[in-house]
């Protein structure tokens, strides 16, 4: 079983995400989160997908698009660091990624299918990684990080945004 990363394995700004991940099996957590995310988004109408809880905030569709983009990038980081690649990896601005997307023009179903594909690829990447690479260190966004930490950040980031959707978005749709 993949062990929880120590706090010195990732930058401090990721602490809230890692803290959201329980001490149970990470693959189970990722699979459960996938099922929860699918159930959540399958229950939304197209109109609901455009809902913003405040001016200047992302739509629900944009939140799922952000979750997908971030997981895709973080999984790539996990692959690179896990394989021992020491090339520093650039950061990214999530707002630029949303602005550069056509996410609000896509159907909820298409956006959800993309998330499912990315999550399933993340799961198989983690499942198929040997034990030794989990402690490897690499550099992303100007900071040192371990493969293990990246895996936990992926899970925590999705949990974080799922909580925001439930707390801030769904309450406004009722």
OpenMM code with the backbone's topology and positions (N, CA, C; nanometers):
from openmm import Vec3, app, unit

residues = "UNK UNK UNK UNK UNK UNK UNK UNK UNK UNK UNK UNK UNK UNK UNK UNK UNK UNK UNK UNK UNK UNK UNK UNK UNK UNK UNK UNK UNK UNK UNK UNK UNK UNK UNK UNK UNK UNK UNK UNK UNK UNK UNK UNK UNK UNK UNK UNK UNK UNK UNK UNK UNK UNK UNK UNK UNK UNK UNK UNK UNK UNK UNK UNK UNK UNK UNK UNK UNK UNK UNK UNK UNK UNK UNK UNK UNK UNK UNK UNK UNK UNK UNK UNK UNK UNK UNK UNK UNK UNK UNK UNK UNK UNK UNK UNK UNK UNK UNK UNK UNK UNK UNK UNK UNK UNK UNK UNK UNK UNK UNK UNK UNK UNK UNK UNK UNK UNK UNK UNK UNK UNK UNK UNK UNK UNK UNK UNK UNK UNK UNK UNK UNK UNK UNK UNK UNK UNK UNK UNK UNK UNK UNK UNK UNK UNK UNK UNK UNK UNK UNK UNK UNK UNK UNK UNK UNK UNK UNK UNK UNK UNK UNK UNK UNK UNK UNK UNK UNK UNK UNK UNK UNK UNK".split()
positions = [
    Vec3(0.0845, -0.1197, 0.0000),
    Vec3(0.0000, 0.0000, 0.0000),
    Vec3(0.0879, 0.1246, 0.0000),
    Vec3(0.0492, 0.2216, -0.0783),
    Vec3(0.1199, 0.3490, -0.0875),
    Vec3(0.1081, 0.4237, 0.0450),
    Vec3(0.2208, 0.4651, 0.0992),
    Vec3(0.2207, 0.5343, 0.2282),
    Vec3(0.2035, 0.6840, 0.2102),
    Vec3(0.1418, 0.7449, 0.3105),
    Vec3(0.1192, 0.8886, 0.3136),
    Vec3(0.2535, 0.9622, 0.3093),
    Vec3(0.2634, 1.0702, 0.2314),
    Vec3(0.3897, 1.1446, 0.2261),
    Vec3(0.4131, 1.2235, 0.3546),
    Vec3(0.5384, 1.2443, 0.3857),
    Vec3(0.5751, 1.3308, 0.4979),
    Vec3(0.5644, 1.4759, 0.4516),
    Vec3(0.5485, 1.5678, 0.5462),
    Vec3(0.5305, 1.7080, 0.5087),
    Vec3(0.6516, 1.7687, 0.4384),
    Vec3(0.7691, 1.7090, 0.4539),
    Vec3(0.8861, 1.7633, 0.3857),
    Vec3(0.8992, 1.7121, 0.2416),
    Vec3(0.7994, 1.6365, 0.1946),
    Vec3(0.8018, 1.5811, 0.0592),
    Vec3(0.7268, 1.6669, -0.0418),
    Vec3(0.6685, 1.7764, 0.0018),
    Vec3(0.5905, 1.8612, -0.0882),
    Vec3(0.5824, 2.0022, -0.0313),
    Vec3(0.5539, 2.1007, -0.1187),
    Vec3(0.5438, 2.2393, -0.0726),
    Vec3(0.4261, 2.2596, 0.0227),
    Vec3(0.4410, 2.3562, 0.1084),
    Vec3(0.3405, 2.3838, 0.2114),
    Vec3(0.2023, 2.4147, 0.1532),
    Vec3(0.1980, 2.4765, 0.0355),
    Vec3(0.0674, 2.5132, -0.0203),
    Vec3(-0.0176, 2.3918, -0.0589),
    Vec3(0.0419, 2.2722, -0.0598),
    Vec3(-0.0349, 2.1506, -0.0875),
    Vec3(-0.0866, 2.0837, 0.0402),
    Vec3(-0.0495, 2.1324, 0.1560),
    Vec3(-0.0922, 2.0715, 0.2825),
    Vec3(-0.2441, 2.0546, 0.2900),
    Vec3(-0.3243, 2.1568, 0.2547),
    Vec3(-0.4699, 2.1370, 0.2649),
    Vec3(-0.5216, 2.0207, 0.1802),
    Vec3(-0.4632, 1.9987, 0.0633),
    Vec3(-0.5067, 1.8881, -0.0220),
    Vec3(-0.4674, 1.7541, 0.0397),
    Vec3(-0.3429, 1.7413, 0.0804),
    Vec3(-0.2958, 1.6149, 0.1379),
    Vec3(-0.3741, 1.5820, 0.2644),
    Vec3(-0.4063, 1.6834, 0.3436),
    Vec3(-0.4810, 1.6609, 0.4678),
    Vec3(-0.6234, 1.6101, 0.4437),
    Vec3(-0.6777, 1.6317, 0.3250),
    Vec3(-0.8120, 1.5828, 0.2943),
    Vec3(-0.8152, 1.4334, 0.2636),
    Vec3(-0.6995, 1.3750, 0.2400),
    Vec3(-0.6916, 1.2338, 0.2029),
    Vec3(-0.6769, 1.1496, 0.3297),
    Vec3(-0.7673, 1.0551, 0.3472),
    Vec3(-0.7626, 0.9690, 0.4655),
    Vec3(-0.6450, 0.8725, 0.4557),
    Vec3(-0.6210, 0.8006, 0.5622),
    Vec3(-0.5094, 0.7073, 0.5674),
    Vec3(-0.5421, 0.5711, 0.5065),
    Vec3(-0.6570, 0.5569, 0.4439),
    Vec3(-0.6891, 0.4289, 0.3811),
    Vec3(-0.6208, 0.4187, 0.2448),
    Vec3(-0.6461, 0.3127, 0.1723),
    Vec3(-0.5820, 0.2840, 0.0448),
    Vec3(-0.6093, 0.3945, -0.0578),
    Vec3(-0.5032, 0.4543, -0.1122),
    Vec3(-0.5164, 0.5666, -0.2045),
    Vec3(-0.5922, 0.5276, -0.3310),
    Vec3(-0.5666, 0.4103, -0.3846),
    Vec3(-0.6398, 0.3684, -0.5045),
    Vec3(-0.7895, 0.3579, -0.4777),
    Vec3(-0.8260, 0.3081, -0.3625),
    Vec3(-0.9680, 0.3017, -0.3257),
    Vec3(-1.0272, 0.4408, -0.3155),
    Vec3(-0.9507, 0.5328, -0.2596),
    Vec3(-0.9972, 0.6713, -0.2466),
    Vec3(-1.0199, 0.7323, -0.3845),
    Vec3(-0.9253, 0.7115, -0.4767),
    Vec3(-0.9397, 0.7653, -0.6122),
    Vec3(-1.0603, 0.7051, -0.6835),
    Vec3(-1.0830, 0.5767, -0.6661),
    Vec3(-1.1975, 0.5106, -0.7291),
    Vec3(-1.3292, 0.5584, -0.6686),
    Vec3(-1.3331, 0.5724, -0.5368),
    Vec3(-1.4542, 0.6229, -0.4705),
    Vec3(-1.4824, 0.7662, -0.5126),
    Vec3(-1.3777, 0.8483, -0.5212),
    Vec3(-1.3950, 0.9865, -0.5631),
    Vec3(-1.4452, 0.9931, -0.7078),
    Vec3(-1.3971, 0.9047, -0.7919),
    Vec3(-1.4458, 0.8987, -0.9299),
    Vec3(-1.5954, 0.8697, -0.9314),
    Vec3(-1.6374, 0.7699, -0.8562),
    Vec3(-1.7799, 0.7344, -0.8516),
    Vec3(-1.8637, 0.8508, -0.7977),
    Vec3(-1.8150, 0.9186, -0.6940),
    Vec3(-1.8866, 1.0340, -0.6374),
    Vec3(-1.8960, 1.1481, -0.7377),
    Vec3(-1.7876, 1.1737, -0.8081),
    Vec3(-1.7860, 1.2821, -0.9064),
    Vec3(-1.8811, 1.2517, -1.0214),
    Vec3(-1.8795, 1.1281, -1.0678),
    Vec3(-1.9709, 1.0877, -1.1745),
    Vec3(-2.1155, 1.1050, -1.1290),
    Vec3(-2.1490, 1.0566, -1.0109),
    Vec3(-2.2862, 1.0685, -0.9596),
    Vec3(-2.3268, 1.2151, -0.9466),
    Vec3(-2.2362, 1.2965, -0.8988),
    Vec3(-2.2645, 1.4391, -0.8809),
    Vec3(-2.2955, 1.5055, -1.0148),
    Vec3(-2.2111, 1.4833, -1.1139),
    Vec3(-2.2278, 1.5517, -1.2418),
    Vec3(-2.3373, 1.4909, -1.3282),
    Vec3(-2.3631, 1.3629, -1.3127),
    Vec3(-2.4734, 1.3037, -1.3884),
    Vec3(-2.6081, 1.3574, -1.3401),
    Vec3(-2.6115, 1.4096, -1.2186),
    Vec3(-2.7342, 1.4648, -1.1635),
    Vec3(-2.7592, 1.6105, -1.1989),
    Vec3(-2.6694, 1.6699, -1.2760),
    Vec3(-2.6830, 1.8116, -1.3117),
    Vec3(-2.7417, 1.8284, -1.4514),
    Vec3(-2.8250, 1.9283, -1.4666),
    Vec3(-2.8743, 1.9628, -1.5999),
    Vec3(-2.7679, 2.0476, -1.6703),
    Vec3(-2.7853, 2.0650, -1.8009),
    Vec3(-2.6928, 2.1519, -1.8758),
    Vec3(-2.6964, 2.2936, -1.8195),
    Vec3(-2.8137, 2.3394, -1.7828),
    Vec3(-2.8277, 2.4730, -1.7246),
    Vec3(-2.7509, 2.4816, -1.5928),
    Vec3(-2.7614, 2.3770, -1.5109),
    Vec3(-2.6880, 2.3734, -1.3841),
    Vec3(-2.5376, 2.3853, -1.4075),
    Vec3(-2.4897, 2.3246, -1.5146),
    Vec3(-2.3468, 2.3270, -1.5445),
    Vec3(-2.2916, 2.4667, -1.5653),
    Vec3(-2.3780, 2.5606, -1.6020),
    Vec3(-2.3347, 2.7000, -1.6243),
    Vec3(-2.3446, 2.7861, -1.4977),
    Vec3(-2.3958, 2.7263, -1.3896),
    Vec3(-2.4169, 2.8025, -1.2664),
    Vec3(-2.2844, 2.8472, -1.2040),
    Vec3(-2.2837, 2.9735, -1.1593),
    Vec3(-2.1721, 3.0324, -1.0842),
    Vec3(-2.2306, 3.0836, -0.9524),
    Vec3(-2.1669, 3.0507, -0.8428),
    Vec3(-2.2239, 3.0917, -0.7140),
    Vec3(-2.1984, 3.2386, -0.6831),
    Vec3(-2.1093, 3.3018, -0.7579),
    Vec3(-2.0828, 3.4451, -0.7414),
    Vec3(-2.0208, 3.4974, -0.8701),
    Vec3(-2.0324, 3.6259, -0.8887),
    Vec3(-1.9737, 3.6904, -1.0057),
    Vec3(-1.8221, 3.6703, -1.0063),
    Vec3(-1.7680, 3.6374, -1.1224),
    Vec3(-1.6244, 3.6174, -1.1345),
    Vec3(-1.5763, 3.4786, -1.0958),
    Vec3(-1.6653, 3.3934, -1.0480),
    Vec3(-1.6283, 3.2562, -1.0123),
    Vec3(-1.6501, 3.1654, -1.1324),
    Vec3(-1.5809, 3.0536, -1.1328),
    Vec3(-1.5974, 2.9574, -1.2413),
    Vec3(-1.7368, 2.8960, -1.2376),
    Vec3(-1.7835, 2.8527, -1.3541),
    Vec3(-1.9067, 2.7757, -1.3605),
    Vec3(-1.8768, 2.6342, -1.3084),
    Vec3(-1.9819, 2.5587, -1.2834),
    Vec3(-1.9625, 2.4201, -1.2401),
    Vec3(-1.8854, 2.3428, -1.3471),
    Vec3(-1.9178, 2.3664, -1.4740),
    Vec3(-1.8445, 2.3014, -1.5830),
    Vec3(-1.6962, 2.3374, -1.5767),
    Vec3(-1.6676, 2.4625, -1.5509),
    Vec3(-1.5280, 2.5067, -1.5444),
    Vec3(-1.4551, 2.4431, -1.4264),
    Vec3(-1.5254, 2.4215, -1.3165),
    Vec3(-1.4627, 2.3546, -1.2022),
    Vec3(-1.4227, 2.2122, -1.2412),
    Vec3(-1.5119, 2.1403, -1.3075),
    Vec3(-1.4778, 2.0043, -1.3495),
    Vec3(-1.3666, 2.0059, -1.4546),
    Vec3(-1.3691, 2.1036, -1.5430),
    Vec3(-1.2611, 2.1175, -1.6398),
    Vec3(-1.1280, 2.1439, -1.5711),
    Vec3(-1.1306, 2.2280, -1.4682),
    Vec3(-1.0097, 2.2561, -1.3899),
    Vec3(-0.9602, 2.1303, -1.3193),
    Vec3(-1.0526, 2.0551, -1.2615),
    Vec3(-1.0143, 1.9307, -1.1941),
    Vec3(-0.9449, 1.8367, -1.2934),
    Vec3(-0.9986, 1.8289, -1.4135),
    Vec3(-0.9431, 1.7407, -1.5162),
    Vec3(-0.8063, 1.7895, -1.5624),
    Vec3(-0.7961, 1.9183, -1.5936),
    Vec3(-0.6669, 1.9743, -1.6364),
    Vec3(-0.5599, 1.9524, -1.5303),
    Vec3(-0.5939, 1.9799, -1.4065),
    Vec3(-0.4971, 1.9673, -1.2982),
    Vec3(-0.4546, 1.8223, -1.2800),
    Vec3(-0.5498, 1.7310, -1.2839),
    Vec3(-0.5137, 1.5899, -1.2684),
    Vec3(-0.4262, 1.5433, -1.3844),
    Vec3(-0.4557, 1.5889, -1.5034),
    Vec3(-0.3757, 1.5517, -1.6209),
    Vec3(-0.2313, 1.6000, -1.6025),
    Vec3(-0.2154, 1.7220, -1.5581),
    Vec3(-0.0815, 1.7796, -1.5367),
    Vec3(-0.0104, 1.7098, -1.4217),
    Vec3(-0.0809, 1.6880, -1.3118),
    Vec3(-0.0194, 1.6246, -1.1957),
    Vec3(0.0153, 1.4786, -1.2246),
    Vec3(-0.0649, 1.4100, -1.3037),
    Vec3(-0.0325, 1.2720, -1.3410),
    Vec3(0.0927, 1.2681, -1.4278),
    Vec3(0.1067, 1.3657, -1.5145),
    Vec3(0.2284, 1.3754, -1.5950),
    Vec3(0.3492, 1.3981, -1.5039),
    Vec3(0.3331, 1.4836, -1.4051),
    Vec3(0.4409, 1.5052, -1.3077),
    Vec3(0.4721, 1.3760, -1.2330),
    Vec3(0.3685, 1.3036, -1.1934),
    Vec3(0.3873, 1.1770, -1.1226),
    Vec3(0.4672, 1.0800, -1.2092),
    Vec3(0.4319, 1.0713, -1.3362),
    Vec3(0.5034, 0.9840, -1.4290),
    Vec3(0.6499, 1.0259, -1.4408),
    Vec3(0.6739, 1.1526, -1.4613),
    Vec3(0.8108, 1.2005, -1.4820),
    Vec3(0.8961, 1.1791, -1.3577),
    Vec3(0.8458, 1.2193, -1.2433),
    Vec3(0.9219, 1.2046, -1.1186),
    Vec3(0.9376, 1.0558, -1.0864),
    Vec3(0.8312, 0.9795, -1.1017),
    Vec3(0.8356, 0.8365, -1.0723),
    Vec3(0.9352, 0.7601, -1.1584),
    Vec3(0.9553, 0.8072, -1.2787),
    Vec3(1.0500, 0.7414, -1.3690),
    Vec3(1.1927, 0.7935, -1.3506),
    Vec3(1.2098, 0.8857, -1.2574),
    Vec3(1.3437, 0.9347, -1.2268),
    Vec3(1.3895, 1.0521, -1.3099),
    Vec3(1.2998, 1.1134, -1.3834),
    Vec3(1.3345, 1.2297, -1.4660),
    Vec3(1.3574, 1.3501, -1.3741),
    Vec3(1.4752, 1.4056, -1.3799),
    Vec3(1.5115, 1.5182, -1.2932),
    Vec3(1.4935, 1.6542, -1.3614),
    Vec3(1.4386, 1.6570, -1.4820),
    Vec3(1.4147, 1.7827, -1.5509),
    Vec3(1.3109, 1.8629, -1.4732),
    Vec3(1.3418, 1.9871, -1.4374),
    Vec3(1.2421, 2.0685, -1.3666),
    Vec3(1.1153, 2.0870, -1.4523),
    Vec3(1.0017, 2.0709, -1.3888),
    Vec3(0.8724, 2.0831, -1.4567),
    Vec3(0.8101, 2.2181, -1.4247),
    Vec3(0.7593, 2.2826, -1.5260),
    Vec3(0.7006, 2.4161, -1.5102),
    Vec3(0.5698, 2.4112, -1.4328),
    Vec3(0.5365, 2.5245, -1.3729),
    Vec3(0.4064, 2.5411, -1.3102),
    Vec3(0.3034, 2.5769, -1.4169),
    Vec3(0.1822, 2.6023, -1.3744),
    Vec3(0.0771, 2.6440, -1.4680),
    Vec3(-0.0216, 2.7334, -1.3956),
    Vec3(-0.0878, 2.8197, -1.4694),
    Vec3(-0.1886, 2.9100, -1.4142),
    Vec3(-0.3257, 2.8548, -1.4512),
    Vec3(-0.3968, 2.8053, -1.3531),
    Vec3(-0.5264, 2.7417, -1.3777),
    Vec3(-0.6270, 2.8359, -1.4425),
    Vec3(-0.6174, 2.9642, -1.4131),
    Vec3(-0.7093, 3.0600, -1.4759),
    Vec3(-0.6826, 3.0723, -1.6253),
    Vec3(-0.5569, 3.0704, -1.6646),
    Vec3(-0.5229, 3.0727, -1.8070),
    Vec3(-0.5740, 2.9483, -1.8780),
    Vec3(-0.5673, 2.8357, -1.8097),
    Vec3(-0.6152, 2.7119, -1.8704),
    Vec3(-0.7661, 2.7167, -1.8923),
    Vec3(-0.8392, 2.7713, -1.7980),
    Vec3(-0.9843, 2.7831, -1.8155),
    Vec3(-1.0145, 2.8817, -1.9273),
    Vec3(-0.9461, 2.9957, -1.9282),
    Vec3(-0.9677, 3.0949, -2.0349),
    Vec3(-0.9360, 3.0362, -2.1719),
    Vec3(-0.8365, 2.9508, -2.1797),
    Vec3(-0.7955, 2.8922, -2.3064),
    Vec3(-0.8777, 2.7720, -2.3489),
    Vec3(-0.9737, 2.7339, -2.2671),
    Vec3(-1.0560, 2.6166, -2.2994),
    Vec3(-1.1891, 2.6609, -2.3596),
    Vec3(-1.2609, 2.5657, -2.4093),
    Vec3(-1.3976, 2.5884, -2.4566),
    Vec3(-1.4958, 2.5163, -2.3655),
    Vec3(-1.4575, 2.4977, -2.2423),
    Vec3(-1.5286, 2.4093, -2.1503),
    Vec3(-1.6772, 2.4444, -2.1350),
    Vec3(-1.7104, 2.5723, -2.1292),
    Vec3(-1.8513, 2.6092, -2.1124),
    Vec3(-1.9352, 2.5796, -2.2365),
    Vec3(-1.8687, 2.5547, -2.3483),
    Vec3(-1.9406, 2.5211, -2.4720),
    Vec3(-1.9626, 2.3708, -2.4863),
    Vec3(-1.8970, 2.2927, -2.4032),
    Vec3(-1.9105, 2.1476, -2.4082),
    Vec3(-2.0251, 2.1022, -2.3191),
    Vec3(-2.0791, 1.9866, -2.3493),
    Vec3(-2.1867, 1.9327, -2.2652),
    Vec3(-2.1278, 1.8787, -2.1349),
    Vec3(-2.2117, 1.8720, -2.0340),
    Vec3(-2.1695, 1.8123, -1.9073),
    Vec3(-2.1171, 1.6706, -1.9311),
    Vec3(-2.1847, 1.5968, -2.0195),
    Vec3(-2.1474, 1.4584, -2.0466),
    Vec3(-2.0063, 1.4496, -2.1047),
    Vec3(-1.9731, 1.5354, -2.1989),
    Vec3(-1.8406, 1.5336, -2.2617),
    Vec3(-1.7320, 1.5691, -2.1601),
    Vec3(-1.7589, 1.6678, -2.0773),
    Vec3(-1.6616, 1.7088, -1.9756),
    Vec3(-1.6407, 1.5961, -1.8749),
    Vec3(-1.7492, 1.5328, -1.8354),
    Vec3(-1.7402, 1.4221, -1.7398),
    Vec3(-1.6658, 1.3029, -1.8000),
    Vec3(-1.6896, 1.2733, -1.9263),
    Vec3(-1.6177, 1.1628, -1.9922),
    Vec3(-1.4677, 1.1901, -1.9935),
    Vec3(-1.4284, 1.3149, -2.0154),
    Vec3(-1.2870, 1.3505, -2.0135),
    Vec3(-1.2290, 1.3295, -1.8738),
    Vec3(-1.3018, 1.3738, -1.7711),
    Vec3(-1.2553, 1.3529, -1.6343),
    Vec3(-1.2385, 1.2032, -1.6054),
    Vec3(-1.3375, 1.1236, -1.6449),
    Vec3(-1.3306, 0.9794, -1.6201),
    Vec3(-1.2095, 0.9169, -1.6896),
    Vec3(-1.1822, 0.9580, -1.8118),
    Vec3(-1.0672, 0.9046, -1.8849),
    Vec3(-0.9362, 0.9401, -1.8150),
    Vec3(-0.9252, 1.0648, -1.7715),
    Vec3(-0.8034, 1.1085, -1.7024),
    Vec3(-0.7889, 1.0350, -1.5700),
    Vec3(-0.8968, 1.0238, -1.4928),
    Vec3(-0.8905, 0.9545, -1.3638),
    Vec3(-0.8537, 0.8077, -1.3828),
    Vec3(-0.9132, 0.7438, -1.4795),
    Vec3(-0.8803, 0.6030, -1.5022),
    Vec3(-0.7345, 0.5865, -1.5426),
    Vec3(-0.6813, 0.6803, -1.6208),
    Vec3(-0.5393, 0.6756, -1.6565),
    Vec3(-0.4521, 0.6977, -1.5329),
    Vec3(-0.4939, 0.7864, -1.4438),
    Vec3(-0.4209, 0.8091, -1.3190),
    Vec3(-0.4186, 0.6814, -1.2350),
    Vec3(-0.5323, 0.6173, -1.2248),
    Vec3(-0.5426, 0.4937, -1.1456),
    Vec3(-0.4497, 0.3868, -1.2017),
    Vec3(-0.4500, 0.3668, -1.3332),
    Vec3(-0.3632, 0.2630, -1.3887),
    Vec3(-0.2158, 0.3003, -1.3749),
    Vec3(-0.1833, 0.4279, -1.3845),
    Vec3(-0.0445, 0.4707, -1.3639),
    Vec3(0.0002, 0.4352, -1.2225),
    Vec3(-0.0822, 0.4661, -1.1240),
    Vec3(-0.0489, 0.4366, -0.9846),
    Vec3(-0.0452, 0.2859, -0.9594),
    Vec3(-0.1431, 0.2130, -1.0123),
    Vec3(-0.1484, 0.0667, -0.9930),
    Vec3(-0.0240, -0.0025, -1.0475),
    Vec3(0.0266, 0.0460, -1.1580),
    Vec3(0.1338, -0.0227, -1.2280),
    Vec3(0.2738, 0.0264, -1.1903),
    Vec3(0.2822, 0.1177, -1.0953),
    Vec3(0.4124, 0.1678, -1.0537),
    Vec3(0.4691, 0.0764, -0.9451),
    Vec3(0.5943, 0.0428, -0.9595),
    Vec3(0.6622, -0.0407, -0.8594),
    Vec3(0.6745, 0.0348, -0.7272),
    Vec3(0.7173, -0.0330, -0.6221),
    Vec3(0.7306, 0.0297, -0.4901),
    Vec3(0.8422, 0.1337, -0.4834),
    Vec3(0.9536, 0.1059, -0.5466),
    Vec3(1.0731, 0.1905, -0.5348),
    Vec3(1.0531, 0.3362, -0.5783),
    Vec3(0.9804, 0.3657, -0.6856),
    Vec3(0.9701, 0.5053, -0.7315),
    Vec3(0.8937, 0.6011, -0.6402),
    Vec3(0.8165, 0.5498, -0.5448),
    Vec3(0.7297, 0.6381, -0.4665),
    Vec3(0.8060, 0.7406, -0.3838),
    Vec3(0.9265, 0.7105, -0.3453),
    Vec3(1.0059, 0.8060, -0.2674),
    Vec3(1.0949, 0.8965, -0.3517),
    Vec3(1.0930, 0.8784, -0.4823),
    Vec3(1.1772, 0.9608, -0.5697),
    Vec3(1.1380, 1.1070, -0.5620),
    Vec3(1.2407, 1.1911, -0.5746),
    Vec3(1.2188, 1.3359, -0.5706),
    Vec3(1.2412, 1.3954, -0.7078),
    Vec3(1.1610, 1.4950, -0.7377),
    Vec3(1.1752, 1.5707, -0.8609),
    Vec3(1.1447, 1.7162, -0.8314),
    Vec3(1.1389, 1.7963, -0.9364),
    Vec3(1.1142, 1.9395, -0.9198),
    Vec3(0.9995, 1.9828, -1.0096),
    Vec3(0.9011, 2.0469, -0.9492),
    Vec3(0.7862, 2.0992, -1.0230),
    Vec3(0.7505, 2.2356, -0.9666),
    Vec3(0.7286, 2.3291, -1.0555),
    Vec3(0.6899, 2.4640, -1.0146),
    Vec3(0.7925, 2.5244, -0.9181),
    Vec3(0.9193, 2.4934, -0.9421),
    Vec3(1.0272, 2.5508, -0.8625),
    Vec3(1.0476, 2.4904, -0.7254),
    Vec3(0.9798, 2.3784, -0.6969),
    Vec3(0.9935, 2.3165, -0.5648),
    Vec3(1.0170, 2.1666, -0.5773),
    Vec3(1.0775, 2.1108, -0.4733),
    Vec3(1.1021, 1.9674, -0.4688),
    Vec3(0.9750, 1.8952, -0.4234),
    Vec3(0.9518, 1.7786, -0.4842),
    Vec3(0.8317, 1.7015, -0.4531),
    Vec3(0.8582, 1.5542, -0.4810),
    Vec3(0.7917, 1.4657, -0.4061),
    Vec3(0.8075, 1.3221, -0.4295),
    Vec3(0.6903, 1.2687, -0.5115),
    Vec3(0.7139, 1.1545, -0.5715),
    Vec3(0.6098, 1.0850, -0.6476),
    Vec3(0.4889, 1.0582, -0.5572),
    Vec3(0.5172, 1.0087, -0.4372),
    Vec3(0.4111, 0.9764, -0.3408),
    Vec3(0.3269, 1.0998, -0.3083),
    Vec3(0.3912, 1.2121, -0.2899),
    Vec3(0.3187, 1.3353, -0.2584),
    Vec3(0.2277, 1.3760, -0.3737),
    Vec3(0.2771, 1.3630, -0.4953),
    Vec3(0.1959, 1.3999, -0.6111),
    Vec3(0.0680, 1.3161, -0.6150),
    Vec3(0.0789, 1.1878, -0.5892),
    Vec3(-0.0389, 1.1008, -0.5893),
    Vec3(-0.1418, 1.1479, -0.4863),
    Vec3(-0.0964, 1.1839, -0.3694),
    Vec3(-0.1878, 1.2329, -0.2648),
    Vec3(-0.2464, 1.3686, -0.3000),
    Vec3(-0.1686, 1.4531, -0.3634),
    Vec3(-0.2183, 1.5848, -0.4051),
    Vec3(-0.3286, 1.5686, -0.5089),
    Vec3(-0.3111, 1.4755, -0.6007),
    Vec3(-0.4154, 1.4493, -0.7012),
    Vec3(-0.5467, 1.4155, -0.6319),
    Vec3(-0.5426, 1.3233, -0.5382),
    Vec3(-0.6643, 1.2827, -0.4669),
    Vec3(-0.7226, 1.3986, -0.3864),
    Vec3(-0.6385, 1.4685, -0.3129),
    Vec3(-0.6861, 1.5777, -0.2286),
    Vec3(-0.7432, 1.6932, -0.3082),
    Vec3(-0.6844, 1.7232, -0.4230),
    Vec3(-0.7334, 1.8316, -0.5071),
    Vec3(-0.8758, 1.8017, -0.5551),
    Vec3(-0.8997, 1.6789, -0.5979),
    Vec3(-1.0339, 1.6407, -0.6432),
    Vec3(-1.1344, 1.6447, -0.5278),
    Vec3(-1.0948, 1.5981, -0.4118),
    Vec3(-1.1826, 1.6029, -0.2942),
    Vec3(-1.2154, 1.7477, -0.2593),
    Vec3(-1.1140, 1.8325, -0.2610),
    Vec3(-1.1310, 1.9753, -0.2310),
    Vec3(-1.2373, 2.0378, -0.3219),
    Vec3(-1.2236, 2.0173, -0.4525),
    Vec3(-1.3178, 2.0802, -0.5445),
    Vec3(-1.4552, 2.0155, -0.5400),
    Vec3(-1.4617, 1.8867, -0.5108),
    Vec3(-1.5912, 1.8238, -0.4893),
    Vec3(-1.6637, 1.8860, -0.3708),
    Vec3(-1.5890, 1.9134, -0.2646),
    Vec3(-1.6476, 1.9795, -0.1468),
    Vec3(-1.6965, 2.1195, -0.1807),
    Vec3(-1.6197, 2.1929, -0.2592),
    Vec3(-1.6610, 2.3290, -0.2977),
    Vec3(-1.7899, 2.3234, -0.3799),
    Vec3(-1.7974, 2.2299, -0.4719),
    Vec3(-1.9195, 2.2177, -0.5520),
    Vec3(-2.0386, 2.1902, -0.4615),
    Vec3(-2.0245, 2.0982, -0.3699),
    Vec3(-2.1351, 2.0639, -0.2794),
    Vec3(-2.1740, 2.1821, -0.1902),
    Vec3(-2.0726, 2.2510, -0.1344),
    Vec3(-2.0982, 2.3566, -0.0365),
    Vec3(-2.1420, 2.4897, -0.0989),
    Vec3(-2.0818, 2.5270, -0.2099),
    Vec3(-2.1058, 2.6608, -0.2663),
    Vec3(-2.1954, 2.6617, -0.3892),
    Vec3(-2.1889, 2.5578, -0.4672),
    Vec3(-2.2648, 2.5561, -0.5919),
    Vec3(-2.4008, 2.4913, -0.5754),
    Vec3(-2.4021, 2.3701, -0.5230),
    Vec3(-2.5294, 2.2991, -0.5155),
    Vec3(-2.6291, 2.3662, -0.4234),
    Vec3(-2.5819, 2.4319, -0.3210),
    Vec3(-2.6731, 2.5024, -0.2297),
    Vec3(-2.7423, 2.6179, -0.3013),
    Vec3(-2.6789, 2.6766, -0.4025),
    Vec3(-2.7388, 2.7851, -0.4780),
    Vec3(-2.8340, 2.7402, -0.5873),
    Vec3(-2.8278, 2.6126, -0.6217),
    Vec3(-2.9139, 2.5592, -0.7261),
    Vec3(-3.0522, 2.5219, -0.6740),
    Vec3(-3.0658, 2.5090, -0.5432),
    Vec3(-3.1931, 2.4622, -0.4862),
    Vec3(-3.2969, 2.5721, -0.4830),
] * unit.nanometer
topology = app.Topology()
chain = topology.addChain("A")
for resn in residues:
    res = topology.addResidue(resn, chain)
    for name in ("N", "CA", "C"):
        topology.addAtom(name, app.Element.getBySymbol(name[0]), res)
